[in-house]
Amino acid sequence: MIGVDQEGGLVARLGPPLTEWPAPMSYGAAGSEGLTREAGQGLAGELAGLGFNVDFAPDTDVTMGPTDPTIGARSMSADPAAAAVHGTAFSQGMLAAGVLPAVKHFPGHGSVTADSHLSLPVQPAGLEELRARDWKPFQAAIAAGTPMVMTGHIAVPALEPGVPASLSAPTYAALRGLGFEGVAVTDALNMGAVTKQYPGGKAA
C-alpha cells in the first residue's frame, strides 16, 4: 500500500505538475454532488498515475467554524448532511480512479478547539450529539462501502476519558458499531496529541 495525504487546498503533499485542487469546502459550497465526485476522480486519477493506491482523504469532519483551529476549509461543510453527501461523493470518485479513500478523522475533529498536531483536544459532546453531528458523514460513507477510516487523536470522555480516540478500544468499538467492516488506520503517531502522552514509540 502506497499512501499520501492529498486532500486539495491546504493539505497537498504533491505539487506541480499535478493539479492544484481547491479547498474541500469549495465542493460543499458549490453544492453539486456530481462535481464533487468528478473532483475526487480527477485528483485520484493523478495519484494513480504516479503509483499511489491509497489517499488519506477526504476529510469528512464537520467544522464548527472559526473556533475550529485544525480542520476549517479542509471540511466539506459545517452542515452534517452536506458533509455526508460530498464526502461520500468524493470517496466514490476516488474509488472509480482506482485509489482507496480513507475518510477522516473519526470520531470527528471539526468540533474541537485544540490542534492535535500540538496537544490533545477534548471532545465534550455526548454520544447522541456526536451521532447527530460529527458521525453523520462517517455513517454515510460506511453505508456507501468506504474501505478505510482514519481515527483522530481526540479524547472523547463519553468513550474513554483522557485517551486519544486513535488509541482507544471503545472508539474502535463505536466505529464498528456504525457497521464499519473495513480497515481502520490512525492519524500520524508523531503528532503532539500522542507524543506528549506516549513518548518514545509507546503509542505503537
Beta strands, then each sheet from edge to edge (+ up, - down):
strand 1: 3-4
strand 2: 6-8
strand 3: 11-12
strand 4: 54-55
strand 5: 100-106
strand 6: 148-151
strand 7: 155-156
strand 8: 160-164
strand 9: 183-186
sheet 1: 1+ 4+ 5+ 6+ 9+
sheet 2: 2+ 3-
sheet 3: 7+ 8-
end
